[in-house]
């Protein structure tokens, strides 16, 4: 699907964090200023596809659009031959938008149309978009945990439904402006386990794993709440976001299961579960680790991908997200060593410093998977094939 199996993701979150401080990760990492260098680094690493973002609250001023903030990044991606999946709503939204209002979906659709028209008119090749990034996580973070605006509690379900209503209308608008556009609907795949000392919670964990975690994709595909207008065509590419934090005990949210915990499901099984539920194209839209775990994590993910490809599941790519170190959302003075390049001289140039072990792991993983991709074994008709049983 993409020019390279591995993609690079540039963290593009905006919005108001848990302390009601404004964050703009593109500006914080100077990716807006250093776009040509950043895309050059990707291309030289053999990465010819990326995720990047159009910041809705920056671009949209009371329904008037100014795309000057993405012009440099769009040109840089074209210059270096890197295809881009453009995130259109990555947590931040204009101050005059009420996410719970009846007007929100139509307002978002108008913005999506303008974005798709601008990108399609100023780029060559296929166009990819993620209308609403992580609706499940954002609904929880903004409507239950008050980590992002509008900083509410007890409203996650209502917010999630309205986000999906907006996403569906936004997808229709994108295709009106750019009929050939592909849509990548990125959401986390999570799994919870009942505490060993509370086996009576197994039913609750099972309900989460079988239904709750899939609600956004189910609504987008029309399996759940079909009156919203969703269909398999709206879901399009299922973007699976997976980090080391995505499996935990029900009573210990924020504390991930250890890798050797027998309750921890292999990534290959999670991907298989998603594909068996929806069919069609799937991809890992986000994955990464921090510090010294970066290299081993990339190798581990590549091993899981090889098993998935061997089973005949159409896994179209893996996005290492983010590829640049970044400040923490809720503690902006703290910088996370994450991705393929660390950012140093935080008060000055933000030099891109290669993480040697992570880049070496990437090269090894590219070589490991090249044979499968070149042979085309995984590119068959997904609907016509049932995946083989995945090896543990």
N, C-alpha and C positions, 0 to 999 in steps of 0.2 A: 504493500500500500504506500509506504513512504520510501524515500530515496535510501534510507539506511534503517536497519532494524532498531538500532539504539537512537533515541532522541535525547535532546538536552532541554531541560526546563528552566526558564528564568522566572524566579519567584516574582509575582506581580500583584500581590495582595495590596488592597487599599482599604481605607475605612477607619473607624474609631475603635481602638482596642479596649481592653478591660478597664483601663484607667481613663477612658474617653479622650485619649491622645490620638491625634491624626497619624496614620502610618501610610507610607507609600514606598513599597519595597523596591520598585524600579528606580526611583530617585535615590533611595538610601544606598543602593549598591552602585549607583552611577551607571546603571545599564543604559539609561536613556542617552547619556553623554558618550559612553564608550561602546556603543552598539557595534561599530565596525570591528573593533578589537574583539569583542565577545563572540561575534559570529565567525570571525576568522579562527579563533581558538576552537570553536566547534568543528568547523570544516577541516582544520588540520588534524583533529582527533578522529576524523572519519565519521563524524556525526553530521548528517545532512538533513535533519528534521528537528524541529524544536517546538516547545510551547512557550508562548509569550502572551502579553496581555494588553488590551485596550482598556485604560482605566475609566470606567463609566463616570465617576464623579468629576473627573478632570475634563473629559471630552464633552459632556452634556451639561449645558447651562440653560435650565428652564426650557429644554426642548430644542435648543440651538447647538449645533455640533461644530467643534473645532478639533480636527485630527492632527494638528501640527505636532502634538506630543508623541505621536507614533511614527511620524514621517521618517525620521532617521533610522529607527529600527526596521521599518519595512524596507527601506532602501538597502540597509546593511544585509538583511536576509537575502535579498535579490542578488546583491553583489557577490555573495559567497555561495549562492546556489543552495540555500537552506530553506526547505519548506517549513511553514509555520502553522501550528494550530493556535488560533487567536482566542484567548479567554475574554469574554465580554462582561462578565459580572463576577469578580473575584472578591466577594465580601463587601466591597465599598459601593455606595450608590449615592446619587445626588441628594442634597439636603432637603429638597422640596418633594422628594418621593416618599410616600407612605406605603411600605411593603404590605400592609394589610388592607389597603383600599381596593375598591373595584376598578380604579383607574390604572393601578400599577401594571397589570399585564399588557394593556394597550400601549402605555408609555414605553415599556421595555421593548415591545415589538417594533415600535417606530425607531428606537435606538438601534436595534439589531439590524433593521433594514438599512439604515444609514451606514453602519459599520461594514456590512457585507458588500454594499455598493462601492464604498471607498476602497476596501481591500481588493475586490475583484478588478476594479478599474486601474489599480496601481501595482499589480503583481502578475506574474506569469505562472502558468501551471495550475494545478488543483488548489482549491481553497478549503480550509478546514476551520471549524469554529467550535468552541465550547460555550454555549449560551450562559448557563448558570453553573458555576464551578461548585462542586460538592454540596448540592442542596440538602442532603441529609445532615452533614456535619454543620453547615452554616445554620440550618434550622435549629439544631441543638445549641450551638455556640451563641447564637443571637437571640433565640427565643426561649431558652431554658437556663443556660449557664451564664448569661449576660456577659460573655467575653467580647462580643462585638455589638455595634449598634444594630438594632435599637435597644440593647441591654435589657431584655425582658426575662421573666420567669413564667413557666406554665403555658407558653404559647407555641411550643415547637411544632406540634401537629398542624395547627392552623397555618403557621408560617410555611411549613414544608409544602402543604397543598397549594398555597398561593404562589410559591416559587415555581412549582411544576406547572401550574396554569400559565404563568408568565413564560416559562421555558418553551412550552408547546406553541404558544403564539409567536414567540421569538423565532423558533425554528421555521415556522411557516413564512415569517417575514424574511428570514435569511434566504430561503429558497425562492422567494419572489424576486429578490434582488440578484441572486446568484444561483440559478437552477441546478448547477452541478455541484454545489457545496456538499461536503461531508460534515456530519455532526458527530463530535466526540463527547458523549455525556459522561463526565468524570465524577465518580462518587467512591467513597471508601468501601472496601469489602472488609468487614470486621467479624469477629467471632468471639463469643463469650463462653465462659465455663462456670458451672456451679461450684461454689466453694466446697472443698472436700468435707468440711464440717457441717455443711448444710445441703445434703442431698435432696431435700425437699424443694430446692430451687432449680432442679434440673428442668422442670417443665417450663419455667420462665426463661431459662437459657435457651432451651430448644425453640421456643416461640420467637425469640430474638433472631436466632440463627436461621430459622426457616422462613420468616416473614418480615420482621421489622427492618432488618438490614437491607432488604430489597425494595422497600416501599417506594422510593423515588423512581427507580428503574421500572417498577411495576406500573406506576402511574404514567410515566412517559410512554410505555409500550401499550397502554390500554388494558392491561391485565387487571388493574385496580382503578377504581373511579373512572370508568370509561367515558362518563359524561364530560370529563375534562377535555376530551378530544385526542388523547394520546393514541399512538399506534406503533407497531414495530418499526415503521419507517421513521417515526420521530425519534425513537431510541437510537437507531443507526449503530454507530460504533460504541460498544460498551467499554468505557474507560475505567479500569480497575485501579484505584489508588491503594497502595499497600506499603506500610512501614512496619518496623519492628514493634510499634506500639499498638497494632491493630487487633491483638488478641489479649484478653484480660479476664479476670474474675469479676462476676457481677458486682460484688461488694467492694471491689478495689479498682475503680475506674482511674485511669492514669498510671497504673502500675502494670506494665505488660507481663505476660507469662514468660518464663524463661524458655530459651530455645529448646532445652531438653525436657520440658514438661510434656508428658504424654498426652495432655489435653490440647496441646497446640497442634492445629491442623497444618499440613504442608501446603505451601502456596499453590502447588500444582493441583491439589484437591479443591482449593477455593476457586481457582480459575475454571476447573472442570464444572463445578457446581453452577457458576455464573453462565457458562456457555450452554450447559444442558437446559437451563431455564429459559434462555432467550434465543440461542442460536446466533447465526450471523457473525460479523467481525467483532473481535475483542482485542484489547490491548492493555498493557499495564501503563496507565497514564501518569502515575507518580510512584517512585520508590527511591529510597536512599537510607543511608545510616550516617552516623556522625563519627568524627575523630578517627581513631585507628580501626574502627569497624567498617569503614567505607569499602576497602578492597575486598575483604572476605564477604561482605554483603553482596557486592556486584557478582562475585563468583557463584555465590549461593543462588541468587536470582537466575543467573544464566543456566545453572544446572536444572532448576525447576522449569525454566522455559524449554529446555531441550526435551524434558519429559513430556511437556504439553504438546510440543510440535510433533514428537514421535507418535503421540496418540491421535494425530490428525485434527487437532483443534486449531482453527484459524487465528492464531495469535499473531497480530500484525506488527507489533513493536513493543519496546520497553522504553519509557521516558525516565531518565535519571533526573530527579527533581528534588531540590534545585541543583544546578551545576555550579553555582557560585555560593560561597559563604554569605551569610546574611545576618542582620540584627534580629534578635528575638522579637516576635510581635508585641509581647506584653512587657518586655524589658529591653528597650531599644539601645541601651548602653552596652548590652551583652551581645557578642558576636558568636554565632555558631560556626564551627569548622565542619562544613557540610558540602558535599559536591566534589567536583573534579578540580576546582581552583579555590584556594582560600583567598580572602581579601585582607590585605595588611595595610598598615599606615592608615588606620581608621579615621584619623583627623585630617588626612591630606589626600593622597592620590588614589587610595584603594587599589593598590597594585594586585593584579591577578597572579597568584603564586601557585604553580602546579602542585597538586597532591600526587606525588610519584606513585605510591602504591595503588591509588584508585585508578589512575590512568593506565597503569600496567595491567590491572585486573580487567579494565575495559578492553584493552587490546586482546588479552587472552580470551575474553568472552566473545568478542567479535569473531575471532578465529574458530572458536568452539561451535558457534551457531551458523557460520557462513555456509557450511555444507548443507545444512537443512534448508536454508533459505534458497540457495542457488539451485538445489535439486527440485525445489518446488513441491516437496512432499506435503507441506502444510497448506498449500494454496488451493486445495480441491474445493469442491462444492460442499460447504459445511452442512447444509441441510440434508444432503444425500448420504452423509457418513455419520455413523455413530462412533464416538471416540472409543479407542481401546482402553482397557482398564489400565490406569496409571500405576506404575511401579511405586512402591513406598520408598 
